[in-house]
Amino acid sequence: MSTDIQLEKKKIHPYQYYLWGGLGSIVMMFAGLTSAYIVKKSQANWLDFELPNVFMASTVVILISSFTIQMAVKKQKEQNENQYRGFLSLTAILGLVFIILQIQGFKALEANSIALIGNRSNSAASFLFVITGLHLLHVLGGIVALIWISLKAVSSKNNIDNPMPVKLVSNYWHFVDILWVYLFVFLRWVG
């Protein structure tokens, strides 16, 4: 293999740089939020409460979705169009299930008289709502990206030949998965 080809393979696509920059910003945002959470927790009016078990179920769902997006990457490399699209769709569906479970967790807290926002809310519940709500927005962004590349894969047979879209989306999806595991552990045992 020539040196030029080897160097070309080692280059990182510009979109990867953009993604890593964006992910770095997201890390900083959540680091700031969790740091503020720790500081605020030392105040006298902090309300301690247990997370509903549905948050554990949502964690399992998002971990399964990490497997399905990786299978989509594998099927793209194998040029297996039907399974590629199927795993992309399954990942998006699992993302939606994650969001639904998170909303059920919010409702369970409200049912236990723990107001997340408004006059009756406590800063502990409000922090939980802001942190998990921002994460949900990032998951929703991943779902939109999954739907977009799924539609592109359906509309053009040549699109499965380009691995970049699924690589970018899978990196992002793994990131939001890992971020949720961190947030869940933080909120469950540190918070």
Secondary structure, 3 states (H helix, E strand, C coil): CCHHHHHHHHCCCHHHHHHHHHHHHHHHHHHHHHHHHHHHHCCCCCCCCCCCCHHHHHHHHHHHHHHHHHHHHHHHHCCCHHHHHHHHHHHHHHHHHHHHHHHHHHHHHHHCCCCCCCCCCCHHHHHHHHHHHHHHHHHHHHHHHHHHHHHHHHHCHHHHHCCHHHHHHHHHHHHHHHHHHHHHHHHHHHC
